[in-house]
Amino acid sequence: MAKYIVYAVASASWVLGEYEASSKEEAEKMAEDDDKAEWIQSLCHQCASNVELGDCYKVEVEETE
């Protein structure tokens, strides 16, 4: 018999910023060029012992009111 560690793989999201633009593509480009956009996130010490964050692999843009 062997022992196994089983992982749950999930995604996370956070707001990079809010941008006024004429299209979703333009808003995404503005976020990419924004020095204040926080592309990297971290967890507190306690959570980091149980959860590992990966890199951003996809950007989604949502229109607001």
PyMOL commands that set and color helices and strands:
alter all, ss='L'
color gray80, all
select helices_A, chain A and resi 24-33+45-48
alter helices_A, ss='H'
color red, helices_A
deselect
rebuild
show_as cartoon
